[in-house]
């Protein structure tokens, strides 16, 4: 996702309630095709955290960040 004045945001959406490393492995590989992208996995997992440079965000928090920050 291109955003004016910000880094490209690469998003993967998962329906899981518990994000594990296997859930974002493909996103990490895909990110190698871009120069310094921001990475985010959106899910139903209630824990908002950063892991391996990837923001793991509950869908409510992710929508706030994407559309209102």
Protein Blocks (a to p, Z undefined) as FASTA:
>chain_A
ZZehiacddddddfbfbdcfklmmmmmmmmmmpghiacddddfbfbdcdeehiacddfkl
mmmmmmmZZ
